[in-house]
Structure formats: C-alpha cells, structure tokens
Amino acid sequence: MRLTFLSVLLAIICYGCGDSYEDTTLWKIEGNGLTTPSYLFGTIHIGCNISLRKKVLRALEETEKLILEIDPDELYSEEYFEEYAELPEGKILQDYMSPEDYTLVREYLLDFVDFDLNEYPTIHPMALRITNVPPELRCLEQDSYEGVLTDYAWENDMQTGGLETMEFQTGLISKAPVEEYVGYLLKAAKSGKPSSSDPLRMIVIHYKNQNLDGLSRVIFSDKYFKSYRMNETLLDERNLNWIPKIDSIVNKQSTTIAVGVGHLIGEKGLIKLLEEKGYTLTPILK
C-alpha cells in the first residue's frame, strides 16, 4: 500500500496563497543563533524517473541528518506495507454503496490500476481517491523523493528521523468523511476518468519547473483539493506542530528537512513560520 498512501499525499502538497516565491523547492535555513545552516526541501510524494538536482545533493553533503515527514526506518519497514487508512470499526466499503455501484467502482479500479477492492474491504475511500494518476505519473516503476533521499542517506551513513508517525498520518485519512470520498470514486468510475487527473498533471509540471506560484494557483482554484478542510487539517495544523520540532532539530545539528512542497508556502507555511521564529530563509536557485 506504500504508493497508494503516497499518492494520497500528493493531492495535498499545496494550496493557494497570496505570496510570491522564487522558482525553487530548496531553501537554506540560517540565523537565529544557528552555527551551521540547514535546508528545507519541498518534495513531491510520487513520481517517475526521479533524480536529485545538484543543489539538493550539495545540501545533503553539507548536512549531517535527513528528516522526512516520517522516519525512513518506519516508512520503509515491513509493517508499513500492511498499513492503510481504514473505515470506522465494523464497516466495509460495500456498506456505503449499492451492489451495482460497488461493482462499477471495483471494475473501474481493476481496469485502471489493477487494484482489487475485494482484497481491502475496510480501506478508506480517500486512500483510493488519488490512485488514478495522469500520464506524467504513469511509468513502470513509480518512485518518490522520500525513497530517493532515503537511499542517499543510507548509502552515505547519514542520520535520519521524522516529524510525525505513520499512525498519525493514517489517522488523518481515516477521519475524512467517507460518503464524500465514495462520491468521488463513483464519479470517476462513471466518467471513466479520475477527477484529479488534470490538476495533478499541472502539479507535476509546475513541480518540475520548481514553480511554487503555479502550484498555488492550481490547487487554490480547483474544487478537488478543497474538501475535508485540507488546508487546515492536512497542512496548517501539521506545520504548526512541526515548527517546535524543526527548531529543536536545526539547533542540534545541520539537517536537510524534506516534506511535501505545499508545506513550504502560505501564511502558515514553513517558510513563513520559520521566518516568524527568527530564521532567515534563502531560496537556493542553482
């Protein structure tokens, strides 16, 4: 279930904001008494043929530790592959649809992504909502920046850590309104096209161009990304929880912190919150 969950997180990587940003996903953290700089890197949680830019590699070489949203030791453990967001206790997905609608959704997912709902009867529909991806993300072997960064860290004996647990992230999905996400699945199955495909396509394009402003415009203007208090629950609240942790981490040692790129921007984005904390955030363009 790793890619299914990561693809869910792709949908929440950013939302609209009034600020304008330099075209980069990498920012240096300095000031506020730091003796060595750290770096903040915005990732995309799923992709094809991912490679790290030279400036990101330099940041990793200059720092002692890699921090992801979830500690790589947990993220890539065997237990992780068995975890997914579940429906309320005692419920199965068929309880929320007619037999005809369930068959339609099951056949659609089987045809589109070779995913059989019968094998995961208690899975939360939000964990399936972004399973259907645009052409830019269809490849023989999907990967993630988290995976590429973890490989680098392990190969170079870097320390690693995380800002929150897998259990916490899975819990966020489990709290989403089931009926709403069943509706999205039915709409996709009936139309033969996932409602997310066009905005996700633009997200991938803007990310490749390191265009934070473009990412903001796409998500802010698209209804697809506005349900389940996505801004507040999946971005703002988590950012506020992360700031004390990041503050402690960067004061102990030089660190590269890599999180979904949407966490960087907005009034309650990490760039703004760290600046309010007294740090200087400098865009790394080359």
Disulfide bonds with the S-S distance in Angstrom:
Cys48-Cys139 2.15
